C-alpha cells in the first residue's frame, strides 16, 4: 500500500480539519496529535491564514493556537530552502521548546526542520544548526536579536512571522526587541500575533507592522477559561497559607497541580514543606539552571511530580495538557495575570479547577478579577485546622534583651573582667541559642 493511500485510510473518522483544505500529511499529523476537530481559534484563524491574511488572534495558552499558526506555516514552507522561512517569537525558553515540539509533530510527515533558540543554551550549537539549514526558528527575542547582530540568522527568506503570547513579552520588557526584529524582516511577509490580552503597546506594534490584520477574537468566556471551576478561600493572615494549601491538596488530591507564588524563596520553601508532608513537589524558578529546569519539567510531564510550585516568570508559556488544578498561593495583582495562570488548566475542552488564597484586604481584587474575566469565583468550603503558633518577627526577635544588655553596660569599662566585649558577645550568642532551642524549629510557613 502506498504511503498516500495509507494516510487517506487513517483519516476516515476525521471531522472538521479536512474541510480546512490542508494537505494530507498535515491531516495525518493532526490526527496523531489527538485533535478530532478544530478548536474555535483554529477553525477561524487557519482559513484566513491560508489566504495570506495578517491575523491578530486573542486567545489564551491551551486554546490550540500553536496548531492555528503552525498549519499555515507548514503549508507555505518550501522544504528545499536552506534558510528559515518562518520565525516565531515567544516569551520564554520553555515555550520555545514546547512550540518547537508541537511544530515537529505537525511537520513529521513533511521533513520540516525546526530550531529553538534561547539564552542559557550553547549559542555555538545553535549557530551550527542554522548553518546546516532549518525551516522554522522559534526563539526568545533576546537570543534571536543576538543571532541577527552576529549575522548567523538570515531573515531575507522569511515568509511568516508569529508573535506568540505577545502580552507576556511586553510584560517582560521585550517590546523594543520585538520592534527591532520585525523591522529586520522582509516587507512582503505574513504576520500573525497571538495574545490573551491586548494592551495598547501591542495594538501600536500591530498597526506599525501588520497590513489590514483580520481579528480573530475567541469568545470572552473562552478567553476567561470557561471550562474552569473558580474557587477561593479567605485566610486570616499570611501564615495560614501553607496550612490552607496542605488541607486543600489532601482534600482534592489533584492529578497534576501548579501552585503559583510571587517569589523564588516562597516557591522553594513551599515545595520543601509539601515534600515533608509526603507530597511529590518540586520548585521551578529563574534561579535554577536550564538543565535543572528541564529535568523538573520532564518529571512533571511524566507525572513523577504531583505538584509544581512555580514563580510567574518561570511558568510563563507552560503548556501541559493534563494539569487538573491551578492554585494561587499568592493572588496576582493584575486580573490579566490571573487569566494567564488559570489558563494552565482546563485545556482544550477539559475541565479544570482554579483555587486562590485571599487575605481580607484582597477581596476587592477578587471582584476585579471576576469583572475582568466574566467569571464567578465561589467560596471553597475547607477546614484548615489550627494555625501554627506565632513567633516573633525577625525585626523584633531578641532585640529587647540585647538593648537591655547594652543599657546595663553603658558607661562601664570595655576592658577586662566580665565587661570584656568578646565575652559579652559570646554570652549573648549563647543566650540567643538557648532561647532558639526552647522555641523549637521554625515552622515552614515563616518564609512562605
C-alpha positions in Angstrom: 0.0 0.0 0.0 1.4 3.4 -1.0 2.0 6.0 1.8 -0.6 8.3 0.3 -3.3 5.6 0.4 -2.4 4.7 4.0 -2.8 8.3 5.1 -6.2 8.6 3.4 -7.4 5.4 5.1 -6.3 6.6 8.5 -8.3 9.9 8.0 -11.7 8.3 7.6 -13.1 9.4 11.0 -11.7 12.9 10.9 -14.3 15.6 11.2 -13.6 19.2 10.6 -9.9 19.6 9.7 -10.3 18.2 6.2 -12.8 21.0 5.5 -10.0 23.5 6.0 -8.3 22.4 2.8 -5.0 21.4 4.3 -2.6 18.8 2.8 -3.0 15.1 3.7 0.3 15.0 5.6 -0.9 17.7 8.0 -4.3 16.0 8.4 -2.5 12.8 9.5 -0.2 14.7 11.9 -3.2 16.5 13.5 -4.9 13.1 13.9 -1.8 11.8 15.6 -1.8 14.8 18.0 -5.2 13.8 19.2 -7.3 16.6 17.6 -10.7 15.2 16.4 -12.0 18.6 15.3 -10.6 22.2 15.2 -10.8 24.4 18.3 -12.5 27.8 17.9 -9.3 29.6 17.3 -8.2 27.0 14.7 -11.5 26.9 12.9 -11.4 30.7 12.3 -7.7 31.5 12.0 -6.5 28.7 9.7 -8.6 29.6 6.6 -7.7 33.3 6.9 -4.0 32.5 7.4 -4.1 30.1 4.4 -5.3 33.1 2.3 -2.3 35.1 3.4 -4.1 37.4 5.7 -2.3 39.0 8.7 -4.0 37.9 11.9 -4.5 39.2 15.4 -5.7 36.3 17.5 -6.9 36.9 21.0 -6.7 33.5 22.7 -5.1 32.0 25.8 -2.4 29.3 26.1 -4.1 25.9 25.6 -6.7 27.1 23.1 -4.8 25.3 20.3 -3.2 28.4 18.8 0.1 26.6 18.0 -1.7 24.5 15.5 -3.6 27.6 14.3 -0.4 29.2 13.2 1.6 26.0 12.7 -0.6 24.6 9.9 -0.3 27.8 7.7 3.4 27.8 8.3 3.7 24.2 7.1 1.6 24.9 4.1 3.8 27.8 3.0 7.3 26.2 3.5 9.5 25.1 0.7 11.4 22.2 2.2 14.2 22.6 -0.4 15.1 26.0 1.0 18.2 26.2 3.2 17.2 29.3 5.1 14.5 30.0 7.7 11.1 30.8 6.1 9.2 31.3 9.4 10.2 33.0 12.7 8.2 32.6 15.9 8.8 34.9 18.8 7.9 33.6 22.3 8.5 35.0 25.8 10.4 32.1 27.4 12.8 29.3 26.7 10.3 26.7 27.9 7.7 27.9 25.5 10.3 27.9 22.7 10.9 24.2 23.3 7.2 23.4 23.6 6.3 25.3 20.4 9.1 23.5 18.5 7.9 20.2 19.8 4.4 20.9 18.5 5.7 22.1 15.2 7.8 18.9 14.9 4.7 16.8 15.4 2.9 18.8 12.7 5.7 18.5 10.2 6.8 15.0 10.9 5.4 13.7 7.6 7.0 16.6 5.7 10.6 16.7 6.8 10.3 20.2 8.3 13.3 21.3 10.3 12.7 23.4 13.4 15.2 25.0 15.8 14.5 26.5 19.3 16.9 29.4 20.1 17.1 30.9 23.6 19.5 32.1 26.2 21.1 29.6 28.6 21.9 27.2 25.8 25.1 27.0 23.7 24.9 29.6 21.0 27.6 27.7 19.1 25.4 24.7 18.8 22.6 27.0 17.5 24.9 28.6 15.0 25.9 25.2 13.6 22.3 24.1 13.3 21.5 27.4 11.5 24.4 26.8 9.2 23.2 23.3 8.3 19.8 24.7 7.5 16.4 25.0 9.2 12.9 25.8 8.0 11.5 27.4 11.2 13.2 29.3 14.0 11.3 29.6 17.4 13.0 31.7 20.0 13.1 34.4 22.6 13.6 37.9 21.4 16.9 38.4 23.1 18.6 35.4 21.6 17.1 36.0 18.1 18.5 39.6 18.3 21.9 38.1 19.2 21.9 35.9 16.1 20.8 38.8 13.9 23.6 41.0 15.2 26.1 38.2 14.8 24.9 37.6 11.2 24.2 34.0 12.0 20.4 34.2 11.3 19.3 35.3 7.9 15.8 36.7 7.7 15.6 37.7 4.0 13.7 34.4 3.1 11.1 34.7 6.0 7.6 34.4 4.7 5.7 34.2 8.0 6.4 35.9 11.4 4.5 34.9 14.5 4.4 36.7 17.9 3.1 34.2 20.4 1.9 35.4 23.8 2.7 39.0 22.8 1.4 40.5 26.0 3.7 38.3 28.1 6.7 39.5 26.0 5.5 43.1 26.7 5.3 42.4 30.4 8.9 41.0 30.3 10.2 44.2 28.7 10.7 42.8 25.1 8.7 45.4 23.3 11.8 47.1 21.8 13.3 43.8 20.9 10.1 42.8 19.0 10.1 46.1 17.2 13.8 45.6 16.2 13.2 42.0 14.9 10.1 42.9 12.9 11.9 45.8 11.3 14.6 43.4 10.0 12.1 41.1 8.3 11.1 41.4 4.6 8.4 43.9 3.9 6.5 41.4 1.9 5.5 38.8 4.5 2.6 37.5 6.6 2.4 38.4 10.3 0.4 36.6 13.0 0.1 37.9 16.5 -1.5 35.9 19.4 -2.2 37.3 22.8 -4.6 36.7 25.7 -5.0 40.4 26.3 -4.4 43.4 24.0 -2.5 46.2 25.8 -2.2 49.5 23.9 1.5 48.9 23.2 0.7 45.6 21.4 -2.0 47.3 19.3 0.5 50.0 18.3 3.0 47.3 17.3 0.4 45.6 15.1 -0.6 48.9 13.5 3.1 49.5 12.6 4.0 46.2 11.2 0.8 44.5 10.1 -1.3 45.1 6.9 -5.1 45.2 7.4 -5.0 42.4 10.0 -8.0 40.2 10.5 -9.1 40.0 14.1 -9.9 36.5 15.5 -11.5 37.0 18.9 -12.3 33.9 20.8 -15.4 34.5 22.9 -15.0 36.3 26.1 -15.9 33.2 28.1 -13.4 31.1 26.2 -10.6 33.7 27.0 -11.7 33.6 30.6 -11.2 29.8 30.7 -14.9 28.9 30.8 -14.0 25.2 31.4 -12.6 26.0 34.8 -14.3 26.0 38.2 -13.0 29.0 40.1 -12.9 29.0 43.9 -11.3 30.9 46.7 -10.6 30.7 50.4 -10.3 33.8 52.6 -7.4 33.3 55.1 -7.0 35.5 58.2 -3.3 36.1 57.8 -0.3 35.2 55.5 1.0 32.4 57.8 -2.3 30.5 57.1 -1.3 29.9 53.5 0.7 26.8 53.9 -1.9 25.2 56.2 -4.6 26.0 53.8 -2.8 24.7 50.7 -1.9 21.5 52.5 -5.5 20.9 53.6 -6.7 21.7 50.0 -4.3 19.2 48.4 -5.2 16.5 50.9 -8.9 17.1 50.3 -9.0 17.2 46.5 -5.9 15.0 45.6 -5.2 16.7 42.2 -3.9 14.6 39.4 -1.4 17.4 38.5 -1.3 20.8 40.1 0.6 24.0 39.5 0.9 26.4 42.5 1.9 30.0 41.7 4.0 32.0 44.2 5.3 35.6 44.0 8.9 34.8 44.9 11.6 32.2 44.3 12.2 31.8 48.0 8.5 31.1 48.6 8.5 28.5 45.8 11.5 26.7 47.3 10.1 26.7 50.8 6.6 25.7 49.8 7.9 22.8 47.7 10.1 21.7 50.6 7.1 21.9 53.0 4.9 19.8 50.8 7.6 17.2 50.4 7.9 17.0 54.2 4.1 16.2 54.2 4.6 13.3 51.8 3.7 15.1 48.5 5.8 14.8 45.3 6.6 18.5 44.8 9.3 20.5 43.0 10.0 24.2 42.6 10.5 25.9 39.2 12.0 29.4 39.1 14.6 31.5 37.4 17.5 30.7 39.8 17.5 27.1 38.6 20.0 26.2 35.8 18.5 25.4 32.5 19.4 21.8 32.9 17.6 21.6 36.2 14.5 23.4 34.9 14.3 20.9 32.0 14.6 18.0 34.4 11.8 19.4 36.6 9.6 19.9 33.6 10.3 16.4 32.3 9.4 14.9 35.6 6.2 16.9 35.8 5.1 15.9 32.3 5.9 12.2 33.1 3.7 12.6 36.3 6.6 11.7 38.5 5.9 15.1 40.3 2.4 15.7 41.5 2.8 19.4 42.4 4.8 22.0 40.5 5.5 25.2 42.6 6.4 28.0 40.2 7.0 31.7 40.1 5.1 33.7 37.5 8.2 34.3 35.3 9.2 30.6 35.2 5.7 29.4 34.5 5.0 31.7 31.5 4.2 29.7 28.5 4.0 26.3 30.2 1.8 24.1 28.0 0.9 20.9 29.8 -2.3 19.2 28.9 -3.2 17.2 32.0 -3.0 19.9 34.7 -6.1 19.4 36.8 -5.6 22.2 39.3 -4.1 25.7 39.4 -3.6 27.2 42.9 -2.8 30.9 43.5 -0.7 30.7 46.7 -0.2 34.5 46.3 -3.1 36.2 44.5 -1.8 38.2 41.5 -2.1 41.9 41.5 -3.3 42.1 37.9 -6.5 40.4 36.7 -4.8 39.5 33.4 -2.2 37.6 35.3 -5.0 35.5 36.9 -6.3 34.6 33.4 -2.8 33.6 32.3 -2.2 31.5 35.4 -5.5 29.7 35.4 -5.2 29.1 31.7 -2.7 26.3 32.5 -5.7 24.1 33.4 -9.0 23.4 31.5 -7.1 22.8 28.3 -8.9 22.3 25.0 -12.3 21.3 26.4 -11.1 19.5 29.6 -12.4 20.5 33.0 -10.1 22.3 35.4 -10.1 23.9 38.8 -8.5 27.2 39.9 -8.2 27.8 43.6 -7.0 31.1 45.2 -6.0 32.1 48.7 -7.1 35.7 49.5 -6.4 37.8 52.5 -9.2 40.0 53.9 -7.9 43.1 52.1 -7.7 41.2 48.8 -11.5 40.6 48.5 -11.8 43.7 46.3 -9.2 42.3 43.9 -11.2 39.1 43.6 -14.1 41.2 42.4 -11.9 43.0 39.9 -10.9 39.6 38.5 -14.5 38.4 38.2 -15.4 41.5 36.3 -12.4 41.4 34.0 -12.7 37.7 33.2 -16.5 37.5 33.2 -16.5 34.6 35.7 -17.8 33.8 39.2 -15.4 32.8 41.9 -17.1 30.8 44.5 -16.0 30.3 48.1 -14.4 27.0 48.9 -15.6 25.0 51.9 -12.4 24.0 53.6 -11.4 23.4 57.2 -7.8 24.3 57.6 -7.4 23.3 61.2 -5.3 25.0 63.8 -2.6 27.5 62.7 1.0 27.0 63.8 2.0 29.1 66.8 3.0 32.7 66.2 6.7 33.5 66.6 8.4 36.9 67.0 9.2 38.5 63.7 12.8 38.9 62.6 12.8 42.7 63.3 11.9 42.2 67.0 13.2 38.8 67.9 15.8 39.1 70.8 16.4 42.8 70.4 14.6 43.8 73.6 17.0 41.6 75.6 20.0 42.9 73.7 19.0 46.5 74.2 18.7 45.9 78.0 22.1 44.4 78.0 23.5 47.5 76.1 21.9 49.8 78.6 23.3 47.9 81.6 26.8 48.1 80.2 26.6 51.7 79.0 29.3 53.7 80.6 31.2 50.8 82.0 34.8 49.9 81.3 35.2 48.0 78.0 38.4 46.3 79.2 38.8 43.1 81.2 36.7 41.2 83.6 33.1 40.4 83.0 32.7 43.6 80.8 35.0 42.3 78.2 33.2 42.9 74.8 34.2 39.5 73.4 32.9 37.6 76.4 29.7 39.7 76.3 29.2 38.8 72.7 29.7 35.1 73.4 27.3 35.3 76.3 24.6 36.9 74.2 25.1 34.3 71.4 24.8 31.6 74.0 21.6 33.1 75.4 20.1 33.5 71.9 20.9 29.9 71.0 19.3 28.7 74.2 16.1 30.7 73.5 16.0 29.4 70.0 16.3 25.7 71.2 13.4 26.4 73.7 11.2 27.7 70.9 11.8 24.7 68.7 12.3 24.5 64.9 10.8 27.3 62.8 7.5 26.3 61.2 7.6 26.1 57.4 5.2 29.0 56.9 7.6 31.5 58.3 9.3 32.2 55.0 6.4 31.3 52.6 
